[in-house]
Amino acid sequence: MLRALVMLQNGALEGRRVLLLGDDDSVSIAIGLLGRSLGHDDLTRGVVVADVDDRFLSFISAAAKKEQIRIDTVHHDLRDPLPDALTDSFDTIETDPPYTFEGARLFLARGREALSLEGSGVCFFSFAQWPAPQMLELQELFVAFGWAIRNVWPNFNRYAGATVLGNAGQLIELHRGKVVASDLPTWSGPLYTADVNPRSRAYICAECGAQLVLGQNRTPDTIEALKAVGCPVCSGRAFHRQAGRG
Ligand SMILES: C[S@@+](CC[C@H](N)C(=O)[O-])C[C@H]1O[C@@H](n2cnc3c(N)ncnc32)[C@H](O)[C@@H]1O
């Protein structure tokens, strides 16, 4: 809701066509509820969510139906270029990409494809608080994509328990300074934090202390699957991420 309010305050919602690239934080619902609380039938000129995960899309659609707010959802893997219907069609992008350089690059590239070539173009970009050398690389990426940084809110997004990624992330407001051609083909390289940082794949069983690495030695690929089958040593179902590995 705070993210939606900041977007409203900075002119990124009213009368704008808004695309959310991934929306597990349900910012689309916050935008809809905000518009309704301000007495608008349609504060924006349309809110679209593109996400690869049908669970989030179903949740958002069901909530939108219940609250009688208009949100369009599109199943799309952002590793692939945007479909024509989403290309060159939006004024505002909102995204919380994977907190890796590759994730930032991919989601920024798709955001650029989605923006209408006319008008200014704004992107609300949530990201981890990286140390200065990596922040410099991220800022070089913004420049390469033609974005100027308008505002940075440190520690704006707070995630209880997200110790590997950092509990708090920054919100960055980007404005398009110039149109840069976009032609990132399908991306098949590493993308997510776990692809890039193996430490986030190592877990300790809370019951017996067994060390388990997702995807290795017949340990399932995801923590959800590991919890479902239980620890191979003691069948316990609680796990902590292993600190300091990798
Ligand atoms: C990228 S995740 C947030 C990740 C978090 N910042 C991190 O580094 O772990 C935010 C949203 O993007 C969606 N998402 C992730 N990968 C995607 C992809 N390849 N295409 C479309 N949406 C994707 C997720 O389903 C989720 O709703």
The ligand as a Gaussian input file, in Angstrom:
#p B3LYP/6-31G(d) Opt

LIG

0 1
 C       11.107000     -11.725000      -8.973000
 S       10.055000     -12.046000      -7.610000
 C       10.888000     -11.224000      -6.248000
 C       12.184000     -11.876000      -6.030000
 C       13.004000     -11.303000      -4.909000
 N       13.245000      -9.905000      -5.154000
 C       14.284000     -12.142000      -4.875000
 O       15.340000     -11.710000      -5.313000
 O       14.179000     -13.298000      -4.439000
 C        8.716000     -10.948000      -7.863000
 C        7.665000     -11.513000      -8.787000
 O        8.235000     -11.810000     -10.043000
 C        7.671000     -13.002000     -10.516000
 N        8.643000     -13.616000     -11.424000
 C        9.799000     -14.219000     -11.113000
 N       10.402000     -14.677000     -12.217000
 C        9.615000     -14.341000     -13.250000
 C        9.696000     -14.553000     -14.657000
 N       10.732000     -15.195000     -15.203000
 N        8.693000     -14.077000     -15.415000
 C        7.623000     -13.449000     -14.860000
 N        7.505000     -13.213000     -13.553000
 C        8.476000     -13.660000     -12.755000
 C        7.435000     -13.833000      -9.280000
 O        6.449000     -14.829000      -9.525000
 C        6.978000     -12.772000      -8.300000
 O        5.597000     -12.581000      -8.353000

